[in-house]
């Protein structure tokens, strides 16, 4: 666009100079013709003889070369070589670098005059060409501004909007009001963006419904087993001995709590709440969580051990959310552990951070699980929801903490919650 405007300015400037040069030559010729007619009229009235002296004096006065052509020949040849072809129409013509004109002053007598033409560069000393050039350049600047406003700017707006087509949120400003091709392109972009946004909303809705279906199926599968156990022990209560009845009632309570935990886990993932932080002692959270899970650990034949009771540490956290995250990790460890094995919960303070680790003696994480363990609904356990680790990760992110996992050197897996410490003390040293 700049090259086009520059080309227009250059061509226009050259054209103006050519026009002014032509006009200047024409005015110079017309002035010379007028002067030649006046000289001829003067000689006709005065009837001066066409002599060598008269030709020399006229040439000196007029600043030109002057000849007389008489019936007897040329007079005034000292002024220079006379022309071979004499113009006889009173109109100046080019003769080399001069104007040449002939005017009849008497019967058979012609006054012939020749004067140098005006140099083209003399034109630049006049103000009118510069005024015209300035007007042309202003016109070119105005055309450039109009082009920038009506072409370049809309193109820039289109170029800015194109990378954002299909992204969330409105597009940058588009020249939708234009009636030309740029307006058609802008409206097409806007319609495409609206269509993609609509498709994105539909896809999200479909993904959400599919996700809810997956969660509901997993939850139903998880609830099925404890419901069967509750129904079985409820049937065993009829006619059971006191010890057996007590055991059945305990099992019913335990399985009911398990169902409640599953539903709570599902709801927490579907409707996460912001943490309500307060200063809490981690040991209390750990002890309360382990006390709730010990009946289930005994049912699975796994020994649940609190190996960090000597460490006392306070953090700023939502005790309910942290307890739920820890419970998910311990429950995952219990379900991955074989009968007769042990799940250990340890605590240690290091460099201003509290590490709460859960270790089991199961088969550990597979390579795929290590890569996808933090993703929702990824699970390798049949009937699992795949929400335990993602929920714990979300809780730690809300508490400006970290969650790490891996495999033990011997056998089993470990998962660690990492909190920033407010204050800590150890009764028996760090482990």
N, C-alpha and C positions, 0 to 999 in steps of 0.2 A: 504494500500500500504506500509506503514512504517512497519507494522507487517510482511508482506511478506519478505521485504528486511532484517529485523532483523532475521527472521527465517532462511533465506538463509545464512546469515552470521554465525549464531550459528551452523547450521548443517554442513556448509562448514568447520568451524573451528574444530569441533569435528572430522569430516572425515579426515581433514589434520593431526590432532594429532594422529588419529588411524593409518593412513598411515605411518607417520614418526616413530611411535612406532614399527610397524611391520618391517619397513626397518632397524631400529636400532637393533632390536632383530636378524634379519637375518645377519646384518653385524657382530654383536657380535658372533653369531654361526660360521660364516665363519672364523673369526679371530681365534676362539678357535680350529676349525678343522685344520687350517693351522699350528697353534702352535703344536697341537698334532702330526701331521704328521712329523713336523721338529724334535720333541723330539724322536719319534719312529725311524726316520732315523738315528739320532745321536746314539741311543743305538744299532742299527743294525751294524753300522760301528765300534763302539768302543768295541763291544762284552762285555760290563760290565755285571756283574752278577745281576740277579734280586733279590736283598736282601732287608731286612727291612731298612737298612741304606740308600740304593740307593733310595727307595721309599720316605723316609723322606726328604732326601736332594732335590730330584726333586720337591717334594711338597712345600718345603720352597722357592726354587728358582722360581717356576712357580706360586706360590700363589694359589695352587689348592690341591685337595686330589689325591693321586697317589697310585695305587695298581698294583701288578704283579699277573697275573694268570698263574700258571705253572701246569705241569701234576700232581704235588704232592699236589696242592692246592693254596690258596691265600697267597700272601706275601704283608705285609704293612697294616695289618688290624688295626694297631694303628692309622692310618690316618682317620679311621671311618668305618662304616659298608659298606662292598662291595656290589655292586648291585647283585641281583639274576640273572637278565637277562642281559648278556653281549652283547652290540652292537658290531658286528664283520664286519661291512661294511665300517668303516672309516668315518661315518656320525654321527655328534653329535645329540643327542636327549634329550628331556626334562626328567629330573629326579628330581622331586620335584621342588625346586627353583634353580636348577643347570642344567648345560649342562653336559652330560655324553657321552664319546667316547672311543672306544677301537681300538688299532692299534697293529698288530702282529709285534714283534721285532725279533723273532727267532722261530724255529720249536717247536710248542706247547706252546710258551710263548707269552703272551699278555700284552701290557701296557694299563692300564685303568686309565683314568683321569676324574675328575669331578670338575667343576668350577661354582661359583655362576653366575647367569644371571645378566645382567645390569638392574638396577631398571628403571621402566618407567619414573619416575619423573626426572631422570638424563637427560632425553631428553630436558627438559626446560632450561638446562644450556648451550645448544648449540645454536649458532646463526641461523643455517639454518631453524629450525622450525619457529622462529620469523620472519624471512624474508618472508617465505611462507605465514604465517598468515597476515603479513602486506600487501602482494600482494593480498591476498583474500579480505581483508577489503577494499582496494582501488578498487578492482573489484566490490564489493558490492555497494560502494558509487557511482561508475560509472553507475552501473545498476540502482540504485535508481534515479540518475540524469536523465538517459534516460527515465525511467518510468515517472518521473515528467514532462519531456519535451514532451513525446509522448502520455502520457495517462492522467496524473493528470491535467496538464495545459489545454489541450482541454476540459476536463470535467468541469474544473472551468469556462472556457469561455462559455461553453454551459449553465451551471448553472446561470451565470451572465446574459446571453441573454434571457433566458426563461421568466422571469417576464416582459420583455419589448416587447414581441411579441404582435403585435396589437396596440402598442402605436405609437404616432407620432414620426417621425424622424427615422434615421437608427438604426439598431441593433448594439450592441457592436461587437467587432471582433469575428468572428466565424472561426473554422478550416475547411473552405470549400474545401481546396486543398487536404485533406486527402482522401485516397482511401478505408479506412476501414469503419467499422460501425459508428464510430464517425463522419466521413465525411458525411455519408448518413444522420445521424440525423441533422447535421449542415445545410446541404442543404435543408432538409425538413423544418427546422425552418425558414430559409431564404425565402423559397417559401411561407410558411404559412404567414409570416409577410408581404410579398409583396401582397398576395391575400387579407389579411385583410385591408391593406392600400388602395388597389384599391376599395374594398367594402366601406370603410369609405368615400372615395372621392365621390363614386357614391351616397351614402346615403346623404352626405352633399348637393350634387347637387340636389337630389330629395327633400330634406327638403327646400333648398333655393327656388326651383320652387314652392313647395307647399306654402311656406311663401309668395312668391310674388303673388301667386294666391289668398291667403287669404287677403293680403293687397289690391290687385286690386279690389276684390269683395267688401271689406269694403269701399274702396274709392269710388267705383261706387255708392254704396248705399248712402253714405254721400252726394255725388254730385247731386244725383237725385232730392232731395228735393229743394235745392237752384236753380237748373236749372228750375224746374217746376215753382218756384216762379218768376224767371226772365222772363220766357215765359209768365206767366199770366200778370205780370205788364207791359210787353212790349205790350201785346195786349190791355191792358186798356189805354195805352197812346193815342190811336186813339180816338179822340172825347172826351177826358177827360177834365174836368175843370182844371184851372191853379193849384189850390191847390191839386187836385187829381193827376195831372200829376207830380207835384213836389214830392209828397209822393211816387209815383210809381218809379220815377227816383232815389230817395233816397234808396228805397228798392232794386232796381236793383244793385246799387253801393254796398249796404251792402251785398247782396247775392253773388255778384262777389268777394268781399273781402273774404267772407267766403270760397268760392271755392278755391281762391288763397291760403288761410291759410291751407286748407286741403291738397292741392297739395304740398305746402311748407313743411308741417309736414311729409308727405309721403317721400319726397326727403331727408329731413334731417335725417330720420331714415335709409333710404337706403344708403345715402352717408354722414355720419357724418364728419364734418370738425373740426380741432383743434381750440380751442378758441384763439382769438386775444385779449389779455387782455390789458386793460388800466385803469387808475384811473377814476372811474365814480361815480356819485351821485345817489344813489338808488331811491330817490324820483322822479328824472326825468324819470327813467325807468318805475316806477309804474304809474306815471301820463300819460305818453305817451301810455302805454299799456291799461290803463282803458279808455282813450279817444277813442281808436280804437274799443273797445268792447262795449261802451255805446249804440250805435245804436242797436246792437243785443240784449243787455239787455232790452232796451225799447220794442223791438219787442216781447221778451219773457215775458214781464210784470214783470221784476225783477229789483229791485232798486240796483244799483251798487255803493258802498260807499267806498271812500278812508278815512279810519279811522286813518291813521298814518301820516298825512301831517305835524305834528309838529316835527317829528323826521328827522333830517338831518344827513346822514351817507355816507361816501365814502368807496368804496371797489375796489379791483383790479379784474376786470372781463371783459368779452366780453359782451358789452351792448346788442348786437343783440341776442345772445344766451340766456342771462338771460331774456330779454324781451319776447322771444318766449316761454321759459319755464313757465314764469309767465302767459302768455296769455293762454297756454294750461290748467293750473290749474284753472284760472278764468272761461274759457269756460266750463270746466267740471262742475264747481260749478253752473254756470248759467243753464246748461242743466239739472242738478239734482234738481234745485229749482222750487217750484211751483209758479204760478202767485201770485203777491202781496207780495212775500217774499223779503228777502234782502241778498245780498252777500257783505261781508265786507272784505276789504284788510287792514291789520294792520301791523305796524312796531314797533319793540322795540329792544333796545340794552341791552345786558346782558352779563357780564363777558367777554367782548371783542368779542362777537358774535352778528351779526345782524340777527333777526328773522323776515321774511316777511311771514305772515300767510294769508291764504284765507279761509274764513268760510262761509258756506251756511246754509240754513234752510230746506234742503231736508230730505230724509229718512236716510241719512248716509250710511256708508259702512256696507255691510253684513259681517258675519264672514269669508266667503270664500274670499270676496274681500280684507279684511284686510290681509289675508295670501298670496294672489297672486297679490296685487295691483301693485307691481313693475315689474311684468312680462309683456313682450311685447305681445300684441294682446289678453290680458285677459280683457274682458269688460262684464258688465252685462246690458249695455244699448243697445237696439236693433239698429243695424246699426253703432255702434261705432267701431272705429279702434283699440282701446285699446293701443294707443301710447302716449297719453298725459302725464300720470304719468311716464312711462318708459323713455320718452325723457327728462322730467324734472330731473329725477334721474340721467341720463347720464350727463346732463349739470352740475349738482351739483358735481358729481364725478370728472369731468374735471376741476372744480374750487376748488378742495380740500374742498368742503363744504358737507353739509348733507341735506337730505330730509326726513321729518317725516310726518306721517299721522295718523288719528284716528277719533273717533266720539266725538262730543260735548256732554256735560252732559245733556243738554236740548234736542235739536233736530238738526240734521244736521251733517255735517262732517267738518273737518279742515285738511289742508295741509300746511306745513311750510317749507320755504327755509331758510337754515342757512348758513351765510357767515362769514368769518373772517373779522373783521373791520380794516380799515386803520386809520380813524379818525371819530369822531362823535360829534355832539352837538345837544341839544334839545332846541327848542324855548319855549316849554311849558311843559317840563318834559316828562319822558318816560311813555308810556302807558302800 
